[in-house]
Amino acid sequence: MHTQQYDLVIIGAGLTGLTLAHYLRNSGMNVLILEKKDRPGGVIHTRQEKGFTYEEGPNTGMVKYGEVAELFEAMKAYGEPYIPDDSVKKRFIWKGRRWEALPSGLVSGLTTPLFTWKDKFRLLGEPFRKAGRHREETLDQMVKRRMGRSFLNYAVDPFILGVYAGDPSMIVPAYALPRLYNLEQNYGSFIGGALRKKMEKKSALEQKATKDVFSFRGGLYNLIQGLYRSASPERFRFNVEDTRVTPDGEGFQVHFNHQGTRQQVAASRVVTTVGAYDLPDIFDFLSQQELDRLSNLQYARVIHAAVGFKQWKGPELEGFGGLVPHIENRDILGALFMSAFLPDRAPDNGALLSVFLGGIRREDIYHRSDDQIIETIRKELVDMFNLPDFNPDLLRINRYSKAIPQYGKESKTRFQTIQKVENRYPGLTIAGNLRDGIGMADRIKQAADIAGQIKQNHAN
Ligand SMILES: Cc1cc2nc3c(=O)[nH]c(=O)nc-3n(C[C@H](O)[C@H](O)[C@H](O)COP(=O)(O)OP(=O)(O)OC[C@H]3O[C@@H](n4cnc5c(N)ncnc54)[C@H](O)[C@@H]3O)c2cc1C
């Protein structure tokens, strides 16, 4: 049997795999991308329905690395990012019976009812507090030590809910938030470190990083389609099943089912971009201990509901959205005001909200039936947005049983095992959101870095 030879096989056509394929499009390399689903994009998908344009998975990303800005420049011909205006900086936190604005400066920081006076004063001493000495310290311990409990409950906890659907007592900053961890380790303080970093000389690439939120005109699926088109659709195989990789001499054999037949290709390099839980099936040549270590990663279960109203009867929605601290004991994690900061998401006078439920600490909610979820959303939105009634014109529920990986204490062993396996099998890269961060920007940066390394190795 003739075995087709590729320079690179990428497994998974989510944002990571697509970005990598995009960067290698003109490299002269023969690249094959294998995807289990019938479309590219992984968890990213936009839908249009009844006059609403809504996301099923992630809603927005951040241009927090120069690589993100560079990607958008490079794929200009294929799609246009949308950067909302500054009103998106307004964010709300639920406390007691109302939404409170998250402070954005010194004055609002002093007057906000979110944090206690004791902690506000204590913050003045933050630059002078000793740096932590335990690499495995959890985020809640770190924040209580440096900033105080009210900052943990009403700033950090909702942030972790919004990004990870997670629990600060599980997240280890050294692995999950390395920038924050390094601020303390390198500069001795979050505040002082952030100020000093601002003044440091930046490379041309670093200068392109901003705090901007991004989406794409028409939704994030246009980012996906742009990457897919630029990466050459003929390189992709969709609906592949039972993908397996085995080392073979200096390279690899990759087996998979496609269109009813078992297929085999040879590859000099393989990059996986799949979830940690998918690795044991793909790498069945590794020892059970290594597979256990690679896949030892907990994911938050999340429900995302797109809720659209053709006629919004609540208060004017302005800003990015609101998050609900765990301590407030409510049944939603938060709601993003999608139509308030992105164009054409809802009909005029209407509103589109993205409501999140579940997460690491509320698995009970994930297991509720769709009818119960709708009732939960009704109860919470009516109460929290003062709605006279609840008759949404759009209500679409998507469940993610493995939504967001939680980088906890086990991360060290996972990262070490990845390194060990990659060293033993040169040409193999284990990528995706099991390392290097979970946000879309992290996925883009990881793919850009790997593309750079692969191009360099290929040229040598
Ligand atoms: C509900 C939700 C909300 C989120 N919200 C945000 C947000 O607002 N902002 C943000 O920045 N990030 C958000 N994220 C995180 C972000 O979306 C993801 O980290 C990112 O999109 C993951 O991209 P990926 O390519 O690494 O993985 P995925 O999108 O999971 O792609 C992996 C691909 O691999 C395929 N695959 C798996 N196994 C195989 C196999 N054996 N063979 C072939 N293919 C296989 C899968 O089908 C999938 O298409 C959210 C995630 C979720 C789930």
The ligand as an SDF file (V2000), in Angstrom:
LIG
                    3D

 53 58  0  0  0  0  0  0  0  0999 V2000
  -18.0930   27.6100   26.5660 C   0  0  0  0  0  0  0  0  0  0  0  0
  -16.7240   28.2030   26.3790 C   0  0  0  0  0  0  0  0  0  0  0  0
  -16.5480   29.5720   26.5100 C   0  0  0  0  0  0  0  0  0  0  0  0
  -15.2840   30.1330   26.3400 C   0  0  0  0  0  0  0  0  0  0  0  0
  -15.1670   31.4910   26.4230 N   0  0  0  0  0  0  0  0  0  0  0  0
  -13.9910   32.0710   26.1000 C   0  0  0  0  0  0  0  0  0  0  0  0
  -13.9090   33.4760   25.9630 C   0  0  0  0  0  0  0  0  0  0  0  0
  -14.8980   34.2090   26.1210 O   0  0  0  0  0  0  0  0  0  0  0  0
  -12.6990   34.0270   25.6480 N   0  0  0  0  0  0  0  0  0  0  0  0
  -11.5930   33.2570   25.4080 C   0  0  0  0  0  0  0  0  0  0  0  0
  -10.5260   33.8080   25.1050 O   0  0  0  0  0  0  0  0  0  0  0  0
  -11.6530   31.9100   25.5090 N   0  0  0  0  0  0  0  0  0  0  0  0
  -12.8320   31.2940   25.8310 C   0  0  0  0  0  0  0  0  0  0  0  0
  -12.9140   29.9410   25.8820 N   0  0  0  0  0  0  0  0  0  0  0  0
  -11.6920   29.1450   25.6710 C   0  0  0  0  0  0  0  0  0  0  0  0
  -11.3040   29.0480   24.2010 C   0  0  0  0  0  0  0  0  0  0  0  0
  -12.4510   29.0530   23.4180 O   0  0  0  0  0  0  0  0  0  0  0  0
  -10.5620   27.7480   23.9380 C   0  0  0  0  0  0  0  0  0  0  0  0
   -9.4410   27.6150   24.7930 O   0  0  0  0  0  0  0  0  0  0  0  0
  -10.0510   27.6450   22.5130 C   0  0  0  0  0  0  0  0  0  0  0  0
  -11.0380   27.9730   21.5660 O   0  0  0  0  0  0  0  0  0  0  0  0
   -9.5610   26.2300   22.3280 C   0  0  0  0  0  0  0  0  0  0  0  0
   -9.0470   26.0690   21.0340 O   0  0  0  0  0  0  0  0  0  0  0  0
   -8.2470   24.7410   20.7050 P   0  0  0  0  0  0  0  0  0  0  0  0
   -8.0230   24.6880   19.2540 O   0  0  0  0  0  0  0  0  0  0  0  0
   -7.0420   24.6470   21.5630 O   0  0  0  0  0  0  0  0  0  0  0  0
   -9.2090   23.5460   21.1910 O   0  0  0  0  0  0  0  0  0  0  0  0
  -10.6290   23.0880   20.6130 P   0  0  0  0  0  0  0  0  0  0  0  0
  -11.4560   24.2130   20.1880 O   0  0  0  0  0  0  0  0  0  0  0  0
  -11.1760   22.1510   21.6470 O   0  0  0  0  0  0  0  0  0  0  0  0
  -10.2320   22.2640   19.3210 O   0  0  0  0  0  0  0  0  0  0  0  0
   -9.6950   20.9670   19.3690 C   0  0  0  0  0  0  0  0  0  0  0  0
  -10.1830   20.2440   18.1360 C   0  0  0  0  0  0  0  0  0  0  0  0
   -9.6250   18.9280   18.1110 O   0  0  0  0  0  0  0  0  0  0  0  0
  -10.6050   18.0350   17.6120 C   0  0  0  0  0  0  0  0  0  0  0  0
  -10.2620   16.6710   18.0270 N   0  0  0  0  0  0  0  0  0  0  0  0
  -10.3360   16.1180   19.2550 C   0  0  0  0  0  0  0  0  0  0  0  0
   -9.8920   14.8480   19.2260 N   0  0  0  0  0  0  0  0  0  0  0  0
   -9.5360   14.5880   17.9460 C   0  0  0  0  0  0  0  0  0  0  0  0
   -9.0040   13.4490   17.2730 C   0  0  0  0  0  0  0  0  0  0  0  0
   -8.7500   12.3070   17.9400 N   0  0  0  0  0  0  0  0  0  0  0  0
   -8.7460   13.5320   15.9560 N   0  0  0  0  0  0  0  0  0  0  0  0
   -9.0020   14.6890   15.2650 C   0  0  0  0  0  0  0  0  0  0  0  0
   -9.5070   15.7940   15.8510 N   0  0  0  0  0  0  0  0  0  0  0  0
   -9.7660   15.7440   17.1790 C   0  0  0  0  0  0  0  0  0  0  0  0
  -11.8930   18.5500   18.2390 C   0  0  0  0  0  0  0  0  0  0  0  0
  -13.0270   18.0800   17.5390 O   0  0  0  0  0  0  0  0  0  0  0  0
  -11.7020   20.0620   18.1200 C   0  0  0  0  0  0  0  0  0  0  0  0
  -12.2200   20.5750   16.9270 O   0  0  0  0  0  0  0  0  0  0  0  0
  -14.1620   29.3150   26.0510 C   0  0  0  0  0  0  0  0  0  0  0  0
  -14.3300   27.9330   25.9210 C   0  0  0  0  0  0  0  0  0  0  0  0
  -15.5930   27.3800   26.0780 C   0  0  0  0  0  0  0  0  0  0  0  0
  -15.7640   25.8920   25.9060 C   0  0  0  0  0  0  0  0  0  0  0  0
  1  2  1  0
  2  3  1  0
  2 52  2  0
  3  4  2  0
  4  5  1  0
  4 50  1  0
  5  6  2  0
  6  7  1  0
  6 13  1  0
  7  8  2  0
  7  9  1  0
  9 10  1  0
 10 11  2  0
 10 12  1  0
 12 13  2  0
 13 14  1  0
 14 15  1  0
 14 50  1  0
 15 16  1  0
 16 17  1  0
 16 18  1  0
 18 19  1  0
 18 20  1  0
 20 21  1  0
 20 22  1  0
 22 23  1  0
 23 24  1  0
 24 25  2  0
 24 26  1  0
 24 27  1  0
 27 28  1  0
 28 29  2  0
 28 30  1  0
 28 31  1  0
 31 32  1  0
 32 33  1  0
 33 34  1  0
 33 48  1  0
 34 35  1  0
 35 36  1  0
 35 46  1  0
 36 37  1  0
 36 45  1  0
 37 38  2  0
 38 39  1  0
 39 40  1  0
 39 45  2  0
 40 41  1  0
 40 42  2  0
 42 43  1  0
 43 44  2  0
 44 45  1  0
 46 47  1  0
 46 48  1  0
 48 49  1  0
 50 51  2  0
 51 52  1  0
 52 53  1  0
M  END
$$$$
